Amino acid sequence: QVQLVESGGGLVQAGGSLKLSCAASGYISNNCAMGWFRQAPGKEREQVSYITSLGTTSYPDSVKGRFTVSQNNARNTLYLQMNNLKTDDTAVYYCAACVYGLAASYWGQGTQVTVSS
């Protein structure tokens, strides 16, 4: 049984930084891509980062240059470094495994990120 547990969310002022972590347990194929998504109240879920098994990353324009996704060598911990945070980044952030487009086979429970002005 795959479990994804996020941590590191919280309240930060605009311009600040946060680093999210996602601990994965259970069997996840080495070919699976991992990713971070977010959803703000009243908005659709948005993918904010994606990393393949080969380490290739991608980001939407809204976070490019500010967010960095990474994973440890064992590929059982996923990170999201978020810098220069903006109030628009306020959302619940979700870790996902085996990502394909906006869907994924496994999801974490989410962690709240709130950016104050």
PyRosetta script that sets phi, psi and omega in degrees:
from pyrosetta import init, pose_from_sequence

init()
pose = pose_from_sequence("QVQLVESGGGLVQAGGSLKLSCAASGYISNNCAMGWFRQAPGKEREQVSYITSLGTTSYPDSVKGRFTVSQNNARNTLYLQMNNLKTDDTAVYYCAACVYGLAASYWGQGTQVTVSS")
pose.set_psi(1, 124.9)
pose.set_omega(1, -178.6)
pose.set_phi(2, -84.1)
pose.set_psi(2, 133.7)
pose.set_omega(2, 173.6)
pose.set_phi(3, -128.6)
pose.set_psi(3, 137.4)
pose.set_omega(3, 175.9)
pose.set_phi(4, -123.5)
pose.set_psi(4, 124.8)
pose.set_omega(4, -177.0)
pose.set_phi(5, -125.3)
pose.set_psi(5, 114.7)
pose.set_omega(5, -179.9)
pose.set_phi(6, -87.8)
pose.set_psi(6, 154.3)
pose.set_omega(6, 173.3)
pose.set_phi(7, -153.8)
pose.set_psi(7, 165.9)
pose.set_omega(7, 175.1)
pose.set_phi(8, 103.6)
pose.set_psi(8, -4.4)
pose.set_omega(8, 177.9)
pose.set_phi(9, -71.5)
pose.set_psi(9, 171.9)
pose.set_omega(9, 179.3)
pose.set_phi(10, 162.5)
pose.set_psi(10, -163.7)
pose.set_omega(10, -179.6)
pose.set_phi(11, -104.7)
pose.set_psi(11, 131.0)
pose.set_omega(11, -179.3)
pose.set_phi(12, -143.8)
pose.set_psi(12, 151.3)
pose.set_omega(12, 177.1)
pose.set_phi(13, -79.4)
pose.set_psi(13, 153.8)
pose.set_omega(13, 176.3)
pose.set_phi(14, -55.3)
pose.set_psi(14, 137.2)
pose.set_omega(14, -176.2)
pose.set_phi(15, 93.1)
pose.set_psi(15, -11.7)
pose.set_omega(15, -179.2)
pose.set_phi(16, -84.8)
pose.set_psi(16, -174.4)
pose.set_omega(16, -176.8)
pose.set_phi(17, -131.3)
pose.set_psi(17, 153.5)
pose.set_omega(17, 171.7)
pose.set_phi(18, -144.3)
pose.set_psi(18, 151.5)
pose.set_omega(18, 174.3)
pose.set_phi(19, -124.6)
pose.set_psi(19, 118.9)
pose.set_omega(19, 177.2)
pose.set_phi(20, -92.0)
pose.set_psi(20, 146.5)
pose.set_omega(20, 175.1)
pose.set_phi(21, -124.7)
pose.set_psi(21, 152.1)
pose.set_omega(21, 177.3)
pose.set_phi(22, -137.9)
pose.set_psi(22, 113.4)
pose.set_omega(22, 179.2)
pose.set_phi(23, -93.0)
pose.set_psi(23, 124.4)
pose.set_omega(23, -178.5)
pose.set_phi(24, -107.1)
pose.set_psi(24, 137.0)
pose.set_omega(24, 174.5)
pose.set_phi(25, -133.6)
pose.set_psi(25, 159.2)
pose.set_omega(25, -174.8)
pose.set_phi(26, 90.0)
pose.set_psi(26, 174.6)
pose.set_omega(26, -176.4)
pose.set_phi(27, -82.0)
pose.set_psi(27, 123.1)
pose.set_omega(27, 172.2)
pose.set_phi(28, -126.2)
pose.set_psi(28, 126.0)
pose.set_omega(28, -178.7)
pose.set_phi(29, -55.3)
pose.set_psi(29, 140.7)
pose.set_omega(29, 177.5)
pose.set_phi(30, -63.3)
pose.set_psi(30, -18.1)
pose.set_omega(30, -180.0)
pose.set_phi(31, -85.2)
pose.set_psi(31, -6.7)
pose.set_omega(31, -176.1)
pose.set_phi(32, -73.6)
pose.set_psi(32, 138.5)
pose.set_omega(32, 170.3)
pose.set_phi(33, -85.7)
pose.set_psi(33, 150.1)
pose.set_omega(33, 178.8)
pose.set_phi(34, -116.5)
pose.set_psi(34, 160.0)
pose.set_omega(34, -179.6)
pose.set_phi(35, -162.8)
pose.set_psi(35, 168.2)
pose.set_omega(35, 174.0)
pose.set_phi(36, -118.5)
pose.set_psi(36, 137.8)
pose.set_omega(36, 176.1)
pose.set_phi(37, -125.6)
pose.set_psi(37, 165.0)
pose.set_omega(37, 173.5)
pose.set_phi(38, -144.6)
pose.set_psi(38, 155.2)
pose.set_omega(38, 175.9)
pose.set_phi(39, -143.6)
pose.set_psi(39, 121.2)
pose.set_omega(39, 176.5)
pose.set_phi(40, -96.2)
pose.set_psi(40, 156.5)
pose.set_omega(40, 180.0)
pose.set_phi(41, -56.0)
pose.set_psi(41, 129.3)
pose.set_omega(41, 177.5)
pose.set_phi(42, 78.8)
pose.set_psi(42, 3.0)
pose.set_omega(42, -179.1)
pose.set_phi(43, -119.0)
pose.set_psi(43, 159.8)
pose.set_omega(43, 177.3)
pose.set_phi(44, -76.1)
pose.set_psi(44, 156.6)
pose.set_omega(44, 176.4)
pose.set_phi(45, -64.3)
pose.set_psi(45, 139.1)
pose.set_omega(45, -176.3)
pose.set_phi(46, -127.3)
pose.set_psi(46, 134.6)
pose.set_omega(46, 173.7)
pose.set_phi(47, -81.6)
pose.set_psi(47, 129.3)
pose.set_omega(47, -178.9)
pose.set_phi(48, -111.3)
pose.set_psi(48, -11.0)
pose.set_omega(48, 174.4)
pose.set_phi(49, -166.7)
pose.set_psi(49, 159.1)
pose.set_omega(49, -174.4)
pose.set_phi(50, -153.6)
pose.set_psi(50, 134.5)
pose.set_omega(50, 177.6)
pose.set_phi(51, -137.8)
pose.set_psi(51, 129.6)
pose.set_omega(51, -178.4)
pose.set_phi(52, -86.9)
pose.set_psi(52, 174.4)
pose.set_omega(52, 179.1)
pose.set_phi(53, -65.2)
pose.set_psi(53, -20.3)
pose.set_omega(53, 178.0)
pose.set_phi(54, -91.9)
pose.set_psi(54, -1.2)
pose.set_omega(54, 178.0)
pose.set_phi(55, 92.1)
pose.set_psi(55, 4.1)
pose.set_omega(55, 176.5)
pose.set_phi(56, -71.7)
pose.set_psi(56, 133.9)
pose.set_omega(56, -176.9)
pose.set_phi(57, -118.4)
pose.set_psi(57, 158.2)
pose.set_omega(57, 173.3)
pose.set_phi(58, -150.5)
pose.set_psi(58, 152.9)
pose.set_omega(58, -177.4)
pose.set_phi(59, -143.5)
pose.set_psi(59, 149.8)
pose.set_omega(59, 172.0)
pose.set_phi(60, -75.5)
pose.set_psi(60, 162.4)
pose.set_omega(60, -178.2)
pose.set_phi(61, -59.4)
pose.set_psi(61, -29.1)
pose.set_omega(61, -175.7)
pose.set_phi(62, -63.5)
pose.set_psi(62, -23.6)
pose.set_omega(62, -178.0)
pose.set_phi(63, -124.6)
pose.set_psi(63, -5.8)
pose.set_omega(63, -176.3)
pose.set_phi(64, -58.0)
pose.set_psi(64, 133.1)
pose.set_omega(64, -179.1)
pose.set_phi(65, 88.6)
pose.set_psi(65, -12.3)
pose.set_omega(65, 179.7)
pose.set_phi(66, -116.0)
pose.set_psi(66, -32.0)
pose.set_omega(66, -178.5)
pose.set_phi(67, -107.6)
pose.set_psi(67, 143.9)
pose.set_omega(67, 176.4)
pose.set_phi(68, -135.8)
pose.set_psi(68, 125.3)
pose.set_omega(68, 177.5)
pose.set_phi(69, -99.3)
pose.set_psi(69, 144.1)
pose.set_omega(69, 177.9)
pose.set_phi(70, -154.2)
pose.set_psi(70, 168.8)
pose.set_omega(70, 176.7)
pose.set_phi(71, -146.1)
pose.set_psi(71, 156.5)
pose.set_omega(71, 179.8)
pose.set_phi(72, -78.3)
pose.set_psi(72, 170.5)
pose.set_omega(72, -175.1)
pose.set_phi(73, -60.9)
pose.set_psi(73, -34.0)
pose.set_omega(73, -179.1)
pose.set_phi(74, -77.0)
pose.set_psi(74, -8.6)
pose.set_omega(74, -179.1)
pose.set_phi(75, 59.2)
pose.set_psi(75, 29.3)
pose.set_omega(75, 176.0)
pose.set_phi(76, -111.0)
pose.set_psi(76, 4.0)
pose.set_omega(76, 174.0)
pose.set_phi(77, -137.1)
pose.set_psi(77, 128.0)
pose.set_omega(77, 179.1)
pose.set_phi(78, -111.6)
pose.set_psi(78, 141.3)
pose.set_omega(78, -178.6)
pose.set_phi(79, -123.9)
pose.set_psi(79, 155.3)
pose.set_omega(79, 170.4)
pose.set_phi(80, -138.2)
pose.set_psi(80, 107.0)
pose.set_omega(80, 175.6)
pose.set_phi(81, -86.9)
pose.set_psi(81, 122.4)
pose.set_omega(81, -178.2)
pose.set_phi(82, -118.7)
pose.set_psi(82, 117.7)
pose.set_omega(82, -179.6)
pose.set_phi(83, -115.4)
pose.set_psi(83, 162.1)
pose.set_omega(83, 178.3)
pose.set_phi(84, 47.3)
pose.set_psi(84, 51.3)
pose.set_omega(84, -176.1)
pose.set_phi(85, -65.6)
pose.set_psi(85, 145.6)
pose.set_omega(85, -180.0)
pose.set_phi(86, -118.4)
pose.set_psi(86, 160.8)
pose.set_omega(86, 179.8)
pose.set_phi(87, -60.6)
pose.set_psi(87, -29.9)
pose.set_omega(87, 178.0)
pose.set_phi(88, -68.0)
pose.set_psi(88, -12.1)
pose.set_omega(88, 177.8)
pose.set_phi(89, -82.0)
pose.set_psi(89, -5.9)
pose.set_omega(89, 178.9)
pose.set_phi(90, -62.4)
pose.set_psi(90, 123.8)
pose.set_omega(90, -176.7)
pose.set_phi(91, -177.8)
pose.set_psi(91, 171.8)
pose.set_omega(91, 166.3)
pose.set_phi(92, -89.4)
pose.set_psi(92, 128.2)
pose.set_omega(92, -177.6)
pose.set_phi(93, -103.7)
pose.set_psi(93, 133.4)
pose.set_omega(93, -176.8)
pose.set_phi(94, -120.7)
pose.set_psi(94, 136.6)
pose.set_omega(94, 170.9)
pose.set_phi(95, -88.6)
pose.set_psi(95, 143.7)
pose.set_omega(95, -179.5)
pose.set_phi(96, -141.6)
pose.set_psi(96, 147.0)
pose.set_omega(96, 178.1)
pose.set_phi(97, -122.2)
pose.set_psi(97, 149.0)
pose.set_omega(97, -176.2)
pose.set_phi(98, 58.1)
pose.set_psi(98, 62.0)
pose.set_omega(98, -175.7)
pose.set_phi(99, -84.6)
pose.set_psi(99, 136.9)
pose.set_omega(99, 171.4)
pose.set_phi(100, -143.0)
pose.set_psi(100, 106.2)
pose.set_omega(100, -175.1)
pose.set_phi(101, 66.0)
pose.set_psi(101, -128.1)
pose.set_omega(101, 178.9)
pose.set_phi(102, -93.9)
pose.set_psi(102, 5.8)
pose.set_omega(102, -179.7)
pose.set_phi(103, -110.0)
pose.set_psi(103, 163.7)
pose.set_omega(103, 177.7)
pose.set_phi(104, -156.7)
pose.set_psi(104, 155.5)
pose.set_omega(104, -179.6)
pose.set_phi(105, -78.7)
pose.set_psi(105, -29.5)
pose.set_omega(105, -175.5)
pose.set_phi(106, -136.5)
pose.set_psi(106, 142.1)
pose.set_omega(106, -178.4)
pose.set_phi(107, -132.7)
pose.set_psi(107, 147.3)
pose.set_omega(107, 170.0)
pose.set_phi(108, -83.2)
pose.set_psi(108, 179.9)
pose.set_omega(108, -176.1)
pose.set_phi(109, -85.7)
pose.set_psi(109, -13.3)
pose.set_omega(109, 177.8)
pose.set_phi(110, 96.7)
pose.set_psi(110, 151.3)
pose.set_omega(110, 175.3)
pose.set_phi(111, -137.1)
pose.set_psi(111, 136.0)
pose.set_omega(111, -175.2)
pose.set_phi(112, -81.0)
pose.set_psi(112, 131.8)
pose.set_omega(112, 171.7)
pose.set_phi(113, -119.3)
pose.set_psi(113, 123.1)
pose.set_omega(113, 179.3)
pose.set_phi(114, -123.4)
pose.set_psi(114, 124.2)
pose.set_omega(114, -179.7)
pose.set_phi(115, -111.8)
pose.set_psi(115, 119.8)
pose.set_omega(115, -177.9)
pose.set_phi(116, -97.9)
pose.set_psi(116, 152.9)
pose.set_omega(116, -178.6)
pose.set_phi(117, -88.2)
pose.dump_pdb("model.pdb")
